[in-house]
Amino acid sequence: MSRSARPPFPAIALALALAACSAPDAARVAQLAAPTTTQVALRAAPPAPPARTTSPEAPAPSPSLAPDVAPSPAAPAHRLASRVRITRIWAKPAIDGDRFIGLLRGGQSVALRALDRVGGQGCTGRFYAIEPRGYVCDDGTVVVDPDARFDALAAAMAEQPGPFPYRYAISNGAPMYNRVPTAAEQARFERGFGAPGVFVRLHRAHAAHEELATTDPIAADATPPPFLLGPQPFGEARLDLVHRGLPLASMVSYTRAFAAEGRTWLISADQTLVPADRVRAFRPSAFHGVRLEGDAALPLAWLRARPRPQHRRLPSGAIEATGASWAARAWVGLTGASAETGTIRFLETRERAASGEGALWVAASDATVVEARTTRPTGVKPGQTWVIVSIGQGTLVAYEDLRPVYSTLISPGRGGQPQKGRDPVADATTPLGTYNVTFKDRSSTMSPDKGDERTFFIADVPHTLYFNPPFALHGAFWHERFGEPTSAGCVNLSPIDAEWVFDWSEPKLPVGWHGVTGAGAVRENGPVTAVVVVR
């Protein structure tokens, strides 16, 4: 395969404007499922977010918010594993267009309900029944009871538990190799990419995409897996040395880094090798929201974008600054009381001054106030889980019926408020309305292009929930501008928040599955969470 030329900036700008909310192939074709009461097996509940670094201290996780976890079953006698990028799971032993109920990813395995295959429609190799439901066609792309070589490959590609399924980096332009190239091959295929280690900064209009990128060298942290030591390409059958290009500003997911041929190489999640000196790794964001319980309750105020001054009220009634500040993106509980000094209105918080005397106050103009909803939005059913996203406030609150359980900052579309009659994709706005989760993908590669010859892509965006495809809630590992309009139209959450919402929301992701279908024509996966987007 020939290496694609580095695109000029206008092409990059267009790609960046489109890719963050482009559905992957699997999610694009999913026909969205409607809820039932079918019971599902659940993944283990995620760890609680780390303690906040700004006062007040974050409360301990609420046991009531952790999903009910099915008891650990005995080790299954037989397992089925996917050998290709995507394996579809069908509700019945029949290939029925795009009405699949879930996905497995290459290297993933799931327990079989029975070793014997059953007949059905559209699959010459018959079907395997898998846990906890559904059927997979035995079409040569799956293997039962994989051998040690397959397991070694799968382990090298495996996602990790937690908010970051992979490590991530942003590209300066590089080939993605199918095997370790020799020094001569490196010189040949990298001639047009410039000197290694010299990084091109993006245009300031798209600086958010590299906000958390560092120039620190990526150190080798693993030995080369055995399947990389031979001269043949590894993973899926590929003939060429270069699988494809990693365009400037695209983002790659990787699992390990190892040294060979005088350089450090990244094992990408799509089974290619990337030279580490042609990418910049992202530092992980620690920002996250708050579980609403105990003293952490609505109403509360988010202090967006920059530090905000703390105030105290004097015996005279006057309010003055203390000289201290709350950190950017901190939250404070509110008592509901307010006071005015001149033309400035202040809100009383539930925090105390450092001296221990009196409450701290925040200027109303510095506070983004989130209050509890007392009625369900139109389209939300009694007992349903739902999230409400405010474009103007840059906030998200998760509800279990009318009980708020989580609050955080999000980044909506950088185009601001959507305009009636305008295309939200073209305007980079987040569409208003009430929707249901249509598809959940633990990690989802987004691009404006189809196929491998892409001008731009973001690999394995974590914890993606599509609600009005191509629009989705998802983790954003490349910036920390939560609370401010930043995205191409999707709802950006911090990776920690995205994992929490993903595991809390419905339908639940069965053990071993990579994606699960929500609202629409398919009804096997249980209730679905509503997504309400307001101004």
C-alpha positions as CSV (number, residue, x, y, z in Angstrom):
1,M,0.0,0.0,0.0
2,S,1.3,3.4,-0.9
3,R,1.6,6.0,1.9
4,S,-0.9,8.9,1.6
5,A,0.5,12.3,1.3
6,R,0.2,14.6,4.3
7,P,-3.0,16.7,3.8
8,P,-2.8,20.4,3.8
9,F,-4.3,22.4,6.7
10,P,-7.7,23.1,5.1
11,A,-8.2,19.3,4.7
12,I,-7.2,18.8,8.3
13,A,-9.5,21.6,9.5
14,L,-12.5,20.0,7.6
15,A,-11.7,16.6,9.0
16,L,-11.4,17.9,12.6
17,A,-14.7,19.7,12.2
18,L,-16.5,16.4,11.2
19,A,-14.7,13.5,12.8
20,A,-15.5,13.8,16.5
21,C,-19.2,12.9,15.9
22,S,-18.8,10.6,12.9
23,A,-20.4,7.2,13.7
24,P,-18.2,4.1,13.2
25,D,-19.4,1.6,10.6
26,A,-21.0,-0.7,13.1
27,A,-22.9,2.0,14.9
28,R,-23.9,3.8,11.7
29,V,-25.8,0.7,10.4
30,A,-27.3,-0.2,13.8
31,Q,-31.1,0.0,13.7
32,L,-31.9,1.3,17.1
33,A,-33.8,-1.0,19.6
34,A,-36.8,-0.4,21.9
35,P,-36.8,-1.3,25.6
36,T,-38.1,-4.5,27.2
37,T,-37.7,-5.9,30.7
38,T,-35.2,-8.6,29.7
39,Q,-32.6,-9.2,32.4
40,V,-29.0,-8.9,31.4
41,A,-25.6,-10.0,32.9
42,L,-23.6,-6.9,33.9
43,R,-20.0,-6.0,33.8
44,A,-18.3,-5.3,37.2
45,A,-19.1,-1.8,38.5
46,P,-16.3,0.6,37.8
47,P,-14.1,2.0,40.7
48,A,-15.4,5.2,42.2
49,P,-13.9,8.4,40.8
50,P,-10.8,9.6,42.8
51,A,-11.3,12.1,45.6
52,R,-11.7,15.7,44.5
53,T,-8.7,17.9,44.9
54,T,-10.9,20.9,45.7
55,S,-13.1,21.3,48.8
56,P,-15.5,20.0,49.8
57,E,-14.2,16.5,49.8
58,A,-15.9,14.0,47.5
59,P,-18.2,11.6,49.4
60,A,-17.6,7.9,49.2
61,P,-19.4,6.1,46.4
62,S,-23.0,5.3,47.0
63,P,-23.6,1.5,47.0
64,S,-27.1,2.2,45.6
65,L,-25.5,3.7,42.4
66,A,-23.4,0.7,41.6
67,P,-25.1,-1.6,39.0
68,D,-26.2,-4.9,40.4
69,V,-23.4,-7.3,39.4
70,A,-24.3,-10.9,38.5
71,P,-22.4,-13.4,40.7
72,S,-19.2,-14.8,39.2
73,P,-20.1,-18.0,37.3
74,A,-17.9,-21.0,37.2
75,A,-15.3,-21.0,34.5
76,P,-17.0,-21.9,31.3
77,A,-16.0,-25.0,29.5
78,H,-16.0,-23.4,26.1
79,R,-15.6,-19.9,24.7
80,L,-16.0,-18.2,21.4
81,A,-13.6,-15.5,20.2
82,S,-13.7,-13.0,17.3
83,R,-10.8,-13.1,14.8
84,V,-11.7,-10.0,12.9
85,R,-12.3,-6.3,13.7
86,I,-16.1,-6.7,14.4
87,T,-18.3,-9.7,14.9
88,R,-22.1,-9.1,15.1
89,I,-24.4,-10.8,17.6
90,W,-27.9,-11.6,16.4
91,A,-31.1,-11.9,18.5
92,K,-32.0,-15.2,16.7
93,P,-30.1,-17.7,14.5
94,A,-30.7,-15.5,11.5
95,I,-28.7,-12.7,9.8
96,D,-31.3,-10.1,9.6
97,G,-30.0,-7.0,7.8
98,D,-28.7,-4.5,10.4
99,R,-30.9,-5.8,13.3
100,F,-28.0,-7.1,15.4
101,I,-28.1,-6.8,19.2
102,G,-24.5,-6.4,19.9
103,L,-20.8,-6.7,18.9
104,L,-17.7,-8.5,19.7
105,R,-14.3,-7.0,18.9
106,G,-11.3,-8.9,17.5
107,G,-9.6,-10.8,20.3
108,Q,-12.6,-10.7,22.6
109,S,-14.2,-13.9,23.8
110,V,-17.5,-14.8,25.3
111,A,-18.9,-17.9,27.0
112,L,-20.9,-20.3,24.9
113,R,-24.4,-21.4,26.0
114,A,-23.9,-24.6,24.1
115,L,-21.1,-26.2,22.1
116,D,-23.4,-27.6,19.5
117,R,-24.3,-25.2,16.6
118,V,-27.8,-24.6,15.4
119,G,-29.2,-24.0,12.0
120,G,-30.6,-20.7,10.9
121,Q,-30.9,-18.2,8.1
122,G,-28.1,-16.5,6.2
123,C,-25.1,-18.5,7.7
124,T,-23.8,-21.5,5.9
125,G,-21.7,-22.5,8.9
126,R,-24.6,-22.5,11.4
127,F,-24.8,-20.5,14.6
128,Y,-23.3,-20.6,18.1
129,A,-25.5,-19.5,21.0
130,I,-23.5,-17.2,23.4
131,E,-24.0,-15.8,26.8
132,P,-26.2,-14.1,28.0
133,R,-28.2,-14.1,24.8
134,G,-27.9,-14.0,21.1
135,Y,-26.2,-16.0,18.3
136,V,-23.0,-15.6,16.3
137,C,-22.5,-17.0,12.8
138,D,-19.7,-19.5,12.4
139,D,-18.5,-18.0,9.1
140,G,-14.7,-18.5,9.6
141,T,-14.2,-15.2,11.5
142,V,-14.7,-16.8,14.9
143,V,-12.9,-19.5,16.8
144,V,-14.0,-21.8,19.6
145,D,-11.6,-22.4,22.5
146,P,-8.7,-20.3,21.0
147,D,-5.2,-21.6,21.3
148,A,-2.2,-20.1,23.1
149,R,-1.0,-18.2,20.0
150,F,-4.4,-16.5,19.5
151,D,-4.6,-15.7,23.2
152,A,-1.1,-14.1,23.1
153,L,-2.3,-11.9,20.2
154,A,-5.5,-11.1,21.9
155,A,-3.7,-10.2,25.2
156,A,-1.5,-7.7,23.3
157,M,-4.5,-6.0,21.7
158,A,-6.8,-6.1,24.8
159,E,-8.6,-3.1,26.2
160,Q,-8.0,-2.3,29.8
161,P,-10.6,-1.8,32.5
162,G,-11.2,1.7,33.7
163,P,-11.8,5.1,32.0
164,F,-8.9,4.7,29.5
165,P,-9.4,1.4,27.5
166,Y,-6.1,2.2,25.8
167,R,-3.2,4.7,25.9
168,Y,-3.5,7.5,23.3
169,A,-1.3,9.7,21.2
170,I,-1.7,12.4,18.5
171,S,0.1,12.0,15.2
172,N,2.7,14.1,13.5
173,G,2.2,11.9,10.4
174,A,3.5,8.4,10.3
175,P,3.2,5.0,8.6
176,M,1.3,2.2,10.4
177,Y,3.4,-0.9,9.8
178,N,2.3,-4.5,9.7
179,R,5.7,-5.6,11.1
180,V,8.9,-4.1,12.4
181,P,10.6,-2.5,9.4
182,T,14.3,-2.6,8.9
183,A,16.4,0.6,9.0
184,A,16.4,0.8,5.2
185,E,12.6,0.3,5.1
186,Q,12.1,3.0,7.7
187,A,14.1,5.5,5.6
188,R,12.2,4.6,2.5
189,F,8.7,4.8,3.9
190,E,9.2,7.8,6.2
191,R,11.1,10.1,3.8
192,G,8.1,12.4,3.4
193,F,7.2,12.8,7.1
194,G,10.1,15.0,8.2
195,A,12.5,14.4,11.1
196,P,11.3,12.1,13.9
197,G,10.7,14.0,17.2
198,V,10.0,17.4,15.5
199,F,6.3,18.0,16.1
200,V,3.9,20.2,14.1
201,R,1.5,22.3,16.2
202,L,-2.1,22.4,15.1
203,H,-3.8,25.7,14.1
204,R,-5.2,27.5,17.2
205,A,-8.7,26.9,16.0
206,H,-8.2,23.2,16.8
207,A,-5.8,23.5,19.7
208,A,-8.2,21.5,21.9
209,H,-7.2,18.4,20.1
210,E,-3.7,18.6,21.4
211,E,-4.3,20.3,24.7
212,L,-3.2,17.3,26.8
213,A,-0.5,16.1,24.4
214,T,3.0,16.1,25.8
215,T,6.4,16.0,24.1
216,D,7.9,13.6,26.6
217,P,9.4,10.6,24.9
218,I,7.4,7.4,25.1
219,A,9.5,4.8,26.8
220,A,9.5,1.1,25.9
221,D,7.7,-0.7,28.7
222,A,7.4,-4.2,27.3
223,T,9.3,-6.9,25.4
224,P,8.2,-7.6,21.8
225,P,5.4,-10.2,21.9
226,P,6.5,-13.5,20.3
227,F,4.3,-13.2,17.3
228,L,6.3,-10.0,16.3
229,L,9.6,-11.7,16.1
230,G,9.1,-13.4,12.7
231,P,9.3,-11.7,9.3
232,Q,5.6,-12.2,8.5
233,P,3.0,-9.6,9.4
234,F,0.9,-10.3,12.5
235,G,-2.8,-10.1,13.2
236,E,-5.2,-10.0,10.3
237,A,-3.8,-11.2,7.0
238,R,-2.0,-8.3,5.4
239,L,0.5,-8.4,2.5
240,D,2.1,-5.0,2.5
241,L,4.7,-3.7,5.0
242,V,2.6,-0.5,5.5
243,H,-1.0,-1.0,6.4
244,R,-2.0,2.6,6.0
245,G,-0.9,6.1,7.0
246,L,-1.5,7.8,10.3
247,P,-2.3,11.4,9.1
248,L,-1.2,14.5,10.8
249,A,-3.5,15.3,13.9
250,S,-5.1,11.9,13.8
251,M,-5.1,10.1,17.2
252,V,-4.0,6.5,17.7
253,S,-4.8,4.1,20.5
254,Y,-2.1,1.7,21.6
255,T,-1.5,-1.0,24.2
256,R,2.2,-1.5,24.6
257,A,5.6,0.1,23.6
258,F,8.7,-1.9,22.9
259,A,12.2,-1.3,21.5
260,A,13.4,-2.8,18.2
261,E,15.6,-1.7,15.3
262,G,16.9,1.3,17.3
263,R,13.5,2.8,18.0
264,T,10.4,2.5,20.2
265,W,7.3,1.1,18.6
266,L,3.7,1.3,19.7
267,I,1.4,-1.7,19.2
268,S,-1.8,0.0,18.0
269,A,-5.2,-1.4,18.9
270,D,-5.9,-2.1,15.2
271,Q,-2.9,-4.5,15.1
272,T,-0.3,-2.2,13.5
273,L,3.0,-0.8,14.7
274,V,3.6,3.0,14.9
275,P,7.0,4.7,15.5
276,A,6.7,6.4,18.9
277,D,8.9,9.3,17.9
278,R,6.3,10.4,15.4
279,V,3.5,10.9,17.9
280,R,2.9,12.7,21.2
281,A,1.3,10.9,24.0
282,F,-1.7,12.3,25.9
283,R,-1.5,12.8,29.7
284,P,-4.7,11.5,31.3
285,S,-7.2,14.0,32.6
286,A,-8.2,13.6,36.3
287,F,-11.3,15.8,36.1
288,H,-14.6,14.2,37.0
289,G,-18.0,15.1,38.3
290,V,-19.7,14.3,41.7
291,R,-22.1,11.6,42.9
292,L,-25.1,13.3,44.4
293,E,-25.6,12.0,47.9
294,G,-25.2,13.3,51.5
295,D,-23.8,16.8,51.5
296,A,-23.2,16.6,47.8
297,A,-26.7,17.5,46.7
298,L,-28.5,19.8,44.4
299,P,-28.5,22.8,44.2
300,L,-24.8,23.2,43.5
301,A,-22.7,25.5,41.5
302,W,-20.0,24.7,39.0
303,L,-17.2,27.2,38.7
304,R,-16.2,26.9,35.0
305,A,-13.2,27.8,32.9
306,R,-11.0,29.5,35.5
307,P,-10.5,30.0,39.3
308,R,-13.2,32.0,41.0
309,P,-12.8,34.1,44.1
310,Q,-14.2,33.1,47.5
311,H,-16.0,35.7,49.6
312,R,-17.2,36.0,53.2
313,R,-20.0,38.0,54.9
314,L,-19.0,40.5,57.6
315,P,-21.1,41.2,60.7
316,S,-22.1,44.5,59.0
317,G,-23.7,42.5,56.2
318,A,-21.1,43.6,53.7
319,I,-19.4,40.9,51.6
320,E,-15.7,40.9,50.8
321,A,-13.2,38.7,49.0
322,T,-11.1,36.4,51.3
323,G,-8.1,36.3,48.9
324,A,-8.6,32.6,48.2
325,S,-10.2,31.0,45.2
326,W,-11.9,27.9,44.1
327,A,-10.1,26.0,41.3
328,A,-11.3,25.9,37.8
329,R,-14.0,23.3,37.3
330,A,-14.6,22.9,41.0
331,W,-18.1,22.6,42.4
332,V,-19.7,24.0,45.6
333,G,-22.9,23.1,47.3
334,L,-25.4,25.9,47.8
335,T,-27.8,26.6,50.7
336,G,-30.3,28.5,48.6
337,A,-29.6,31.8,50.4
338,S,-28.5,34.9,48.5
339,A,-27.4,38.5,49.3
340,E,-26.6,41.6,47.4
341,T,-23.8,44.2,47.9
342,G,-24.4,47.1,45.6
343,T,-25.2,45.6,42.2
344,I,-23.5,42.3,42.8
345,R,-25.5,39.3,43.9
346,F,-23.9,36.6,46.0
347,L,-24.9,33.0,46.7
348,E,-24.2,31.3,50.1
349,T,-22.3,28.0,49.8
350,R,-22.2,25.1,52.2
351,E,-18.5,25.5,52.6
352,R,-16.9,27.3,55.5
353,A,-14.1,29.9,55.5
354,A,-10.6,28.7,56.4
355,S,-10.9,30.3,59.8
356,G,-14.0,28.2,60.4
357,E,-16.2,31.2,61.0
358,G,-19.1,31.7,58.6
359,A,-20.0,30.4,55.2
360,L,-18.2,31.2,52.0
361,W,-20.1,33.1,49.3
362,V,-19.7,33.1,45.5
363,A,-20.7,35.8,43.1
364,A,-23.7,34.7,41.2
365,S,-22.0,35.8,38.0
366,D,-19.2,33.3,38.7
367,A,-21.5,30.3,39.4
368,T,-23.2,27.9,37.0
369,V,-26.1,26.8,39.2
370,V,-27.6,23.3,38.7
371,E,-31.0,22.7,40.4
372,A,-33.0,19.5,40.7
373,R,-35.7,18.8,38.2
374,T,-39.1,18.1,39.8
375,T,-40.9,16.9,36.7
376,R,-39.9,14.5,34.0
377,P,-39.1,16.0,30.6
378,T,-41.5,15.2,27.8
379,G,-40.6,11.8,26.4
380,V,-39.1,10.4,29.6
381,K,-41.1,7.5,31.1
382,P,-41.8,6.9,34.8
383,G,-38.9,4.9,36.3
384,Q,-36.6,5.5,33.4
385,T,-33.0,6.5,33.8
386,W,-32.1,9.7,31.9
387,V,-29.5,12.4,31.6
388,I,-30.1,16.1,30.9
389,V,-27.5,18.1,29.0
390,S,-27.6,21.9,29.1
391,I,-25.8,23.5,26.1
392,G,-25.7,26.9,27.7
393,Q,-24.5,25.8,31.1
394,G,-22.2,23.1,29.9
395,T,-23.5,20.6,32.4
396,L,-25.0,17.1,32.6
397,V,-27.1,15.6,35.4
398,A,-28.0,11.9,35.6
399,Y,-31.4,10.9,37.0
400,E,-33.0,7.7,38.2
401,D,-36.6,8.7,37.6
402,L,-36.8,12.0,39.6
403,R,-33.7,11.3,41.8
404,P,-30.6,13.1,40.6
405,V,-27.5,10.9,41.1
406,Y,-24.6,12.5,39.3
407,S,-23.6,16.0,38.1
408,T,-20.6,17.1,35.9
409,L,-19.4,19.5,33.3
410,I,-19.5,18.6,29.6
411,S,-18.4,20.2,26.4
412,P,-21.2,20.6,23.8
413,G,-20.8,21.6,20.2
414,R,-18.5,24.6,19.6
415,G,-21.1,26.1,17.3
416,G,-23.2,27.1,20.4
417,Q,-27.0,27.0,20.4
418,P,-28.5,25.2,17.3
419,Q,-30.5,27.2,14.9
420,K,-33.9,26.0,13.6
421,G,-33.6,24.8,10.0
422,R,-29.8,24.5,10.1
423,D,-27.7,21.4,9.9
424,P,-26.2,20.7,13.3
425,V,-23.4,18.6,11.8
426,A,-22.3,21.5,9.5
427,D,-22.7,24.0,12.3
428,A,-20.9,21.9,14.9
429,T,-23.9,22.2,17.3
430,T,-25.6,19.7,19.6
431,P,-29.2,19.0,18.6
432,L,-32.0,19.8,21.1
433,G,-34.6,17.2,22.0
434,T,-35.3,14.0,23.9
435,Y,-33.7,10.9,22.6
436,N,-32.9,7.3,23.7
437,V,-29.6,5.6,23.7
438,T,-29.4,3.8,20.4
439,F,-26.0,2.1,20.7
440,K,-23.3,1.8,23.4
441,D,-19.7,1.1,22.3
442,R,-16.9,0.7,24.8
443,S,-14.5,2.3,22.3
444,S,-15.4,3.7,18.9
445,T,-13.2,5.0,16.1
446,M,-14.5,8.2,14.6
447,S,-13.7,9.6,11.2
448,P,-15.4,11.6,8.4
449,D,-14.1,8.9,5.9
450,K,-15.0,5.3,5.3
451,G,-12.5,2.5,4.9
452,D,-8.8,2.5,5.7
453,E,-7.7,5.4,3.5
454,R,-8.8,8.1,6.0
455,T,-7.7,11.7,6.0
456,F,-8.4,12.0,9.7
457,F,-9.6,9.7,12.5
458,I,-9.7,9.5,16.3
459,A,-9.1,5.9,17.3
460,D,-11.1,4.2,20.0
461,V,-12.9,7.1,21.5
462,P,-13.9,5.7,25.0
463,H,-17.3,4.9,26.3
464,T,-19.5,6.1,23.5
465,L,-23.3,6.3,23.8
466,Y,-25.1,7.3,20.5
467,F,-28.4,9.0,21.0
468,N,-29.1,10.7,17.7
469,P,-26.4,9.2,15.3
470,P,-23.9,10.5,14.5
471,F,-24.3,12.5,17.8
472,A,-23.1,10.8,21.0
473,L,-22.0,11.2,24.5
474,H,-18.4,10.1,24.8
475,G,-15.1,10.5,26.6
476,A,-12.7,13.1,25.3
477,F,-9.1,12.2,26.2
478,W,-7.6,15.1,24.3
479,H,-8.8,18.2,26.2
480,E,-10.1,19.5,29.6
481,R,-12.3,22.3,28.4
482,F,-15.3,20.8,30.1
483,G,-18.1,23.3,30.7
484,E,-17.2,25.2,27.5
485,P,-18.4,24.6,23.8
486,T,-15.6,22.6,22.2
487,S,-16.8,19.6,20.3
488,A,-17.9,19.1,16.7
489,G,-21.5,18.5,18.1
490,C,-21.2,15.5,20.3
491,V,-21.3,15.8,24.1
492,N,-17.7,15.5,25.4
493,L,-17.2,14.1,28.9
494,S,-14.0,13.5,30.8
495,P,-13.0,9.9,30.5
496,I,-13.8,9.3,34.1
497,D,-17.2,10.7,33.8
498,A,-17.8,8.9,30.5
499,E,-17.0,5.5,32.1
500,W,-19.4,6.3,35.0
501,V,-22.2,7.2,32.6
502,F,-21.5,4.2,30.4
503,D,-21.7,1.7,33.2
504,W,-24.7,3.3,34.9
505,S,-26.7,3.8,31.7
506,E,-29.0,1.3,30.0
507,P,-28.9,-1.0,28.2
508,K,-26.2,-2.7,30.2
509,L,-23.2,-4.2,28.4
510,P,-23.1,-8.0,28.9
511,V,-19.8,-9.6,30.0
512,G,-17.4,-10.0,27.1
513,W,-19.4,-7.9,24.6
514,H,-17.9,-4.7,23.1
515,G,-21.1,-3.0,22.0
516,V,-24.8,-3.3,22.7
517,T,-27.9,-2.0,20.8
518,G,-30.3,0.2,22.5
519,A,-33.6,1.9,21.3
520,G,-35.2,1.0,18.0
521,A,-36.3,-2.1,16.3
522,V,-34.3,-4.6,18.4
523,R,-35.9,-5.3,21.8
524,E,-33.7,-8.0,23.4
525,N,-31.4,-5.8,25.5
526,G,-33.8,-4.3,28.1
527,P,-34.5,-0.7,29.1
528,V,-32.8,2.3,27.6
529,T,-31.6,5.6,29.1
530,A,-33.0,8.8,27.7
531,V,-30.8,11.7,26.7
532,V,-32.5,15.2,27.0
533,V,-30.7,18.1,25.4
534,V,-31.9,21.6,26.4
535,R,-30.7,25.1,25.8
